[in-house]
Amino acid sequence: MSLRGIVAYISGTSPQPELAVTRERLLRLTPSGKADIVDGVAQRFDALAREHDVSTRLRLCHFLAQAAHETDGFRTLEEYGGASYFLRYEGRQDLGNTQAGDGIRYHGRGIFQLTGRANYRRFGKIIGIDLEAVPERAKEPDISLLVAFAYWSERAISAAADADDVAAVTKLINGGRNGLVERARYLAVAKEIWV
C-alpha cells in the first residue's frame, strides 16, 4: 500500500484494503459484467458504502450478491421485458402507479430494480434527483448506485446481512424469495473475494 493509501486508511477516507470494491474484484464476482456498469459501481462504491455503513464484510458481500443477481451479473440496469411485460405493473396502487402508462414508465431500473411511481418519487427525493420526472436516469450507473444505497439504508437491510440471512436480505430487496439460490451462490463467491 502506498503512503497516500496508508494515510487515507488511517484517516478513514479509504476502506480497509480487503473490503475495497474494485473493477477487478467485481469482475471476479460477475465475469460477464458490462464494463460501463462495473466501472460505474467500482468508482463510487467505497465512498457510498462508508456513508451508508455498509462497512463490514457481511454487509458488503450481501449487498453485492443482491446487486449481482438483480442486474443479471452487472449486465443490465433495466428490467428485462418490453411494454407488454411491464403492463403487469399498470394500476398497481401498492407501487403508486395511479396514472395510465405508469406500469411501463416506472418499470424496474437500477441496481435493485427500482419499480413504481411512488418509489421513483421517494428515492428521487432522497438522492436529490427528480426520478419521477425522468425515470430513465435511474439506470445510469452512478445514480443507480445512489438509489441502491439509499434503498439499503431505508429498509435497514444491514441487520439481516449482519445475521448472514440471505433469505431475509432477499425478502427486503425483492419482496420474496425470487432467485434465492442464485443470490446465495453470488454470496458464496463474494465471501471468497472479500475476505
N, C-alpha and C positions, 0 to 999 in steps of 0.2 A: 504494500500500500504506500502511496506517495505521502510526503509530508503534508500536502494540502488535504489528502484524504484522511489522514490521522487527525488533523485539526478539525475538519468537518465532522468526523465521527465523534470526537470529544465534545464539540460544541452542540451536538445534537442536530446538525443540519444534514447529516447523511445517515442512511440506515446502516445497521450492522452489516458488514460485507456478506455474511452468509444469508441475509434476508433481502439483499438488493435484487430488484426486478430489472433484469437486463434483457435486451433483444435476444441474446444467445440463450439465456435460460428460458424465456418464453417459447423459443423455437424448439427447445428440448421437450417442453410440455406439449406443444402443438406444432409438430414439424411441418405441417402444410399450411400454417397460418400465413395470411397475406401480409406482405411487407408493410404496407401503409397502416394496417391495423396494429400489428405487432409493434412497429416503431412508435405509433401514437400512444399506445399503452405504456411502453417502456419509458418514454420521455418524461412523463409526469407522475408515474405510479408511486415512486418512493415518497415524493413530497406530499401527495394526497393521502397516502397510507398513514404517514405520521399525523397529518391534520385530522384524520378520522379514526385514529387509534387502532388501525389495522397493523399493529406493531409486534405481534408475536408470530411465531412460526405457524401455529394452528390457524390463526385468523387469516394470515396471508395465503396459506395453502387452500383453505376453504373458499376464500374469495376467488382465487384464480381457477380453482376447479369448477366452480359455478360459472365463472365468466367463460371458460373454455367450452363448457357444454352449451351455454346459451348462444354462443357465437359460432357454433359448429367448428370449433378448433381455431378461433380467431380468423375465420374465412369470411364472415359476414357480420355486419352491424344492422341488418334489416331482416325481419322475419321473412322466411320463405313463403311463397304463395302469391297469388295475384288478387285482383279485385274480387273475384267470385269467392275466394277463400276468406278474404278479410270481411266479407259480409256477415260472417259469424259474430262479429263484434257490433254489428249495427243494432241500435236501440238498447244496448246494454246499459241500464241505469247504474249498475254497480261500477261501471267504468266511466260514468259521466258522459256517455255517448248519447246526447239528447237531440242532436240535430241530424237531419238526413245527410248521409255521407261520412259521418264521424267514424264509422267502423273501418272504412277504407283509409280515411285521412290519418287516424290515430292508431294504426296497426303497430305491431312491435318493432321497436328500433332501439339500437344501443346495446351495450354490453349485457344488460339484464333484460333486454327486450321490453322497454317502457311501452305500455299499452293503455289506450283510453284517454279521452279528452281531459278528464279530471287529473290523471297522473301527469300528463304533459303540462297542464296548468300549474299543478302543485310543485313539481320538481323544477320546472322552469323558474318559478319564483324563488325557490331555494338557491338555485345556482346563478340567478340574476340574468337569465336569457329567456325571452318570450317564446318558449317552445310551442305554446298553444297556437300562436300566430304563424309560426314557421316550423312545423313539426319535423321537416326533413333534417333540420340541424341536429336532431337527437342521434343521427347516425354518423356524425362527424366524430372521429376517434377521440379528440380531446374533450369535446362536450359529452360524449358518451361516457367517458371515464368520470367526469364530474358528477353526472347523474348517478352512475353506479355507486360511487362512494356516498353520495347523499342518500340514496336508497338504503344502502347497508347501514348507515348511521340511524336513519329514521326508523327502520324496522328493528333496530337493536339486535342485529344478527350476530354480533361478536359473542354474545352469551352462548348461543348454540355452537359456534365454532370452538369456543373455549372448552366445551364439553365434548368436542370431537364427534358431534352428532350430525352426520351427513344428511340423514333423513329430515331432521329439524331445520337445518340450513336450507335444504332444498324446498321445504314447505314454505319457508319465509321468502325465498326468492321467487318460486314458481307457483305457489298455492297448492301443491300436491306432491306426488312422488314421481312425476314425469321425468324419465331419463335417469332415475336414481342409480342404476347400475353403471352407466357411463360417467355420471358425476363422481361416483365412488372410485372408478378407475382413474379418472383425472386426479382425484385427491391423492391416491396412492403414488402416482407419478410425481405430483408436486412435492410430496413429502420426501421423495428421493432426491429432488433437485435442491430444495431449500431445507438444509439440514442444520 
